[in-house]
Amino acid sequence: MTQQQEDATPPPPPRRSTPLRRALLVARTLGYTLSFFLSILSRSLAQRLCLLSHRTFGSSSSDEEPGSRNIVVVGASFAGHHAARTIAASLLPGSPYRVVVIEPHDHFHFTWVLPRFCVADGGHEHKAFIPYGPYLAAAPAGTLAWVRDRVASVGRDAVRLEGRDVELPYEFLVVATGSGAADALPSRVGADGKEEGIRRLREMQERIREAESLVVVGGGAAGVELATDAKDKYPEKKVVLVHSRDEVMHRFGPELRDAATKGLKELGVELITGDRVVGEDTERGIVTLRSGKEIPCDYLVNCVGQKPDSRIIRALSPNSISESGYILVRPTLQIQDDSLPNIYACGDVAETHVERPNARSAGNQALVAADNILLAIQGKEPKRVYKHHWVEGVTKLTLGLNKSVSYLSDGATELLFRTKEKDIALMSAHAWKQLGAKPFEETSEIMDKIAIDP
């Protein structure tokens, strides 16, 4: 949850959901899903036909060296990874353009399972770290390069790398730097390397295991999931969840709020709402709330305060940054600076007015940014626009180690599905498959081919 979302006024509650409204909601959801998959098939077919035409008839000659023009993508989480793959897979062999991804992590971090792996031991931690390479296999040779580094600064025609102190020129730039809670667990790993990430997860498991009194701050998804997992696994522990609003999951409709509250209380989690932690005394083993109440605490876990990482654009175009730190973008996802039409932003770092951003909204934004760049390199006007659809907001919330609820709302009607979780690793295997990898096998073959040292 970003700080802007934490402070935002919650939406008006949906109207009472009748069976007819729920049936219509399901029908509309299925219609959207069918349309989405048809668009993906159409895109894939168009790419294949274009590549076949290129191989059969060749292309017009060019004096430019293949891969001499860079389309730089900064960040390779859900938005950046998808944007890079989409652009590179659409470039023809021998194209003067190539995609250059700049990303410090050595694996894709599947952040949705981090709260679970902060609690559940048993050697599952590696499943949160997915190899980057397989998802990029569709890119023709020479159209994609990878730099494992951070961007220190951005200029009008080049980015400066942090670890190498060199500049990398760009024709187009996609900023997909996301957001984080001080880059700390349980929302973010806080480490670039897989082995260090696994160590940090296991360290947190140990601290939770050894704590007699656990205090979780923040009643969003991460806080609710970690608190319920911890109490489910260690029922003898005192687990307290402190949330500043009157209800947990306050940005959602009443059905999900009620389900989350019920799940917490059924497990025996002590819930304190409408209050904040204002101090922690580790020597005395207590935390103090704004109300003056003191709570025993052996270990405090902070699950609030994610902020967008827009610093690299702030220095270049300060007027393109909102008061809350997001990059202001047009519907085309170009940043709101007329002098920089070749810079795009997508995902959690972009101000797209998505109330509950997630992987689906990030992926759809990545498609829009990618398509507009592909239009621009053909000399055409970027015309694709991003429009948020409520289906993107489908949410799955775990309420203990083997229970979860899935929630969908169009703002007027709600749907809530209760399910049993059979796999302690949740959707990890599915995520690996979605990114082209075989669960849970390491591979570096593709990354070894595309890695460069500028």
N, C-alpha and C positions, 0 to 999 in steps of 0.2 A: 504494500500500500504506500503510495507516495504521500508526502506531507500535504500536498494540495488536496488529495482525496481524503486524508484524515480530517482536515479542517472543513471540508465542504459540507454544506447543508444537505442532509439526506433527502432523496426524492420523495414525492408524495407516495403513500402506500397504494399498491394496486387495488382495484375494485375487487369485491368478493368474486372468487373464481367459481363459476357454475360449470357443470359438466359440458354444456354446449360450448362455452368459451374455451374450455380446456381442449376440447376436440378440435376446434378451429385453430387453436395455437399449435397443436401437434401437426395439423395439416399444413399450416403455413411454414412450420419448421422443416417438414419433409420437402415442401416445394423449394424452399431456399437451398436445402442441402443438395437436392437433385440438380438445381440450376448451377450450383457451385461446381459439382463434379463434372457436369457437361462442359463448363467453361474450361476446366483443367484438361479434359480430353481434347477439346477444340484447340487449346494452346499447344498441347503435345503434338497433335496431328499437323498443325501449321509449321511447327519447328522441324518435324520430320520431312515434310514436303519441301521446305526451303533447303534443307541439307541435301535432299535427293536431287533437287534442281541444280544446286551448286556442283555436286559431284558429276552430274550428267552433262550439263552445259557449260560449266565453269562460270567465272564471274569476270566483270570488267577489270581490266588491268589497273594497277595502282602503283605509283612511284614510292608510296610510303612503305616503310619497313613493317612487317607484321608485328603487332603488339607494341608499337611505338607510342601509342596514346593510352594513357591510363585512366580507367574509371576506378577511383579509389573508394573502397568501402571500409569505414572505420567501425569496428565492432562486429562480432559474429555470433551473437545470440540469436534469438528467434527471428528478428527483423533483418539484421545484417546478413546472416547466413543464407536466408531465403532470397534476399535481393541479389546477393552475389551469384548464387546458383542460377537464378532466373536470367540474369543478364548474360552471364558467361555461356549458358546453354543455348542462348539465342544468337550468339555471335558465330559467324562462319569461319571455318579454318582460313588462315591467312589474313584475317581482318586486321586493320591497323589498330584496332582497339583491343585492350585486354583489361580484365578486372583484377585489381590488386587488393586483397583483403589484408587489413592490418588488425591483428588480434593477439593479445598477450597470452591467452589461455592455450594450453596444449590439447584440451578436449572441450567439447561442447558441454556446458553445465546444465543438466536437466533440473532446474531449480524447484519444480513443483514437488519433488520428492524429498527435498532437503529437510523439512520439519520431521518427516518420518525417520530419516536416517540419522537425525540428531538424537533420537531416542532408541530406536530398534537396533540392537546389536546382531551378531550372527554372520558378519562378513558380507553384508549387502552394499557397503558404501561405494564400491567401485561402479555400481550400476548407475550412479548419478553422473558419471563421466563418459560421454559417448565420443568415439573417434570422429573427427571431422571429415576425413576423406571420402567415405562411401557416398555421402549425399551429393558430392561434387563430381561424381563419375560421368555425368552426362555432358560435361563441358568439353568441347573439342580441344584438342591439343593446342597449346599456345594462347588460349583465351583466358586463362586463370593463373594467378600467382598468389602466393601467401607469404606474408611477412609476420613473424611472431615478435611483436613489439607493441609499444604504445605510441600514440601521437602526442607529441609535446605541444605543438602549436600548428595552426592552420593559416596559410596565407591565401592570397587570391588565386594563385595558380600552383601551389605546392603545399605539401604537409611536411613538417619536420618530425623525424622520429626521435623518440626519447632515448632509447638504448644505444643508438648508433650515431646520433647527432649528424644525420644526413637529411637532405631534402629529397622528397619524391614528388615529381610534378604530376598534376592531374588535369584532365579535361572536364571531368565530372566528379563530384564528391557526394557520397551518401554517408550521413552521420547516423549511426545506429548504436550509440553508446549506452543506451538504456538508463536504468536508475538502480539505486542500491541503498541499503540501510547501513551506511558507513562500511559497506562491503563486508558485513559480518553475518555469521550464522544466527538464526536459521533461514534468513532470506537469501543471502548470498554466501558463497564459499569463502571469499576473502583470500584466495590463493590462486596463482596462475597454473601451478603444476598439479597433476592428478594425485601424485603421492602425498604432497603436502595437504591437499584437500581431504584425502582419506584420513590422514593423521588428525586433522582438525575435527572432523566428524567423530572420530573415535574418542578424542579428548572430551568432546562435549557429551558424548554418551556416558563416559566415565564420571564426569562431574554431576550429571543428572542422577546417575546410579548411586553415587555416594551421598547426595544431598538428602537430608531428612525433610527439609522445607524448601520447596521450589516456588518461586514467584515468576509468573509470566506476565509481561507488560504488553498490552495491545490485544484487542478483541477482534482483529481481522482474521483472515483465513490462517495465516501462519501461527498466530497466537492460539487460536482455538484448536488447531490440529496438534500442535506440540503439547498443549496442556492435556488434551484428552488422551493422546498417545501415552504420555508420561504417567497419568493416573491409571490408565488401563494396564500398563505393564507393571507399575509399582503401586498397587492399591493401598499399601500401608503408608505411603508418603503423603505429606500435606502439600497439596498443589493449589495455589491461589492464582487466579487470573484477574488482573486489574485492567479496566478499560475506562477511558475518560468519558465515553458517551453513556447514554442510559441503557443501551442494548448492544450486545455483541453483533458483529456483522451488520452494522447500522446502515451501510450503504445499499443493502438489499431489502427486498420486500419482507413483510411480516412472517410469511411461511418459513423462509430460511432462517430468519432471526429466531423464531420460536423453536425451530428444530435444533439450532445450535445451542440455545440456552438449555433446552431439555437434555440434549446429549451431555453437556457439561455437568449438569446437576445429577443426572442418573449415575454418572461415574463417581460422583463425590467431589468434583472440583469446586472449591470455594470461589464464588463469583462476586467481584466487587466492581460495580459500575458507577459512573458519575464521579469518579475520583482519579487522581493522578499520583504516581510516585514522584516525590520531590527530593528524596534523599536516600542514600544507602550507607549504612555503617557496617562495614565488613567485620570489624573487630567485635562488635556486639551481636552481629548476625541478625540485623533487622533492616527493614526498609520503612521509610516514613511517607505517609500519604499527605496530600494537600489538606485533607480534613483533620490531620493531626494523628490519625490512627497509625499505630506501629504494628508491623507484621514480621514474625520470625522468617528469616530468609538465609538459607545456606548457599543458594545459587539463584541469581536473577538473570532471566533471559529477556532481552529487549526485542520485541517484534513490531516496532513502529518506526516511522521516520524516514522512509525511503525518499530520496530526492533525485531528480534527473541530473545526469552527468553532461551538462551543456557547456562546460568551461572552454572547450576548444573553439566554439563559435562565439562565445561571449567576447573574447578579445578581438575577433575579426569584425563582428557585426553586433555590437551591444544592443542596438535597437531591435534585434531579432529575438531577444530573450524576454520572456514574460517576468512579471514580478515574482512568481513562484519558481522561476528557473527553467521553464520549458522553452524549447525552440519554437518560435512562432512560425507556422507554415501556412501556405495557401492550400486550397483543396487539391492541387496537383502535387503537394508535399514539397514543393520548392520553398525555401525559406523566404520570409517576408522581407526581402532586401532586393530591390529592383536591380542593383548593381551586381548581384550574385545569382543569376538565374540558373547556374549550373550546379548549385549546391542544394541537396535534398536532405530531409530528415524524416525518419520513421521509427516506429516503436515507442517505447516508454519515454524517450527523451523529447518527443514531438508533442506539441499542443494540438491535439486533434479532437479535443472535447469528448473523448471516450471516457465514460464514467468509471468503468471497471476494465482497464486495459489488461489484455492477456495475450497468449501466444497466437490465438486466432486473429485478433485485431492487428497484431504486429505483422503477421504473415500477409494479411490482405493489404496493409499499407506498403509492405515490401513489394508486392506485385505492382501497385500503382506507381511507386517510384521507379521500379525497374522498367516498366512499360514506357514511361515518359522519357527516360534516358535513351531507350532504344529508338523512340521517335525522334529525339533530338539529334542523335548521331546520323540519322537519315536526312537531317535538315528540315524536319517537320516540327510543328508546334506541339509541345506537350499538352495533351488534352484529356488524359485520364484523370479522374478525380476520385478521391476517397470519400465514401459515404458510410458511416458506421451503421451496421445493422444489428438489431437486438439479439439475433441468433449468436453473434460473436460472444455474447456475454454468458453463455452456458457455463455453469460453475459446478465443480465437484468438490465437496468438503468432507474430509474424513472426520469421524467422531469416535475415535478409539481405533484400536488395531484391526478390527474386523467389521466396522460399520462405516457407511458413508451415505451422503445424500447428494443427489444431482438436482440442480435448480435451473429453471428457465423462466424468464418473464419478458413480456413485451411492454412492460410499464403499466398494463391494465389488468393482465391475467397472469397468474402464477402456476407453475407446475413443479412438483417436488417428488422425486423418486428416491425411495430408500432401498439401499442394496447392501449385500454382504460382501466384504472384501476377503477373497481367498488367498491372495498373494501379499505377503508382508512388504514386498518391494513395489506394490501398487502397479502403476502403468509403465514401469521402467522398460520392460521388454517391448511394449508397443512403441514407446518413444524411440528405442534403438532401431526398430524396423522402419518407422517413419523417416528416419534419417539415413536409411539405406544400409544400416549395419546389422550384422548377425549377433543377436544377444548371446552371450556377453563376451564376444571375442574381440580382442585387440587387433588392430591393423593400422599400418602406417604407409602402405604401398603408395597410395595416391598422394598423400601429403609429402612423401619423400620426393615425388616428381615435381610438385608445384611450388615447394618452398624455395624462396630466393633470399639472398643477402644483398640488399641494394648497396 
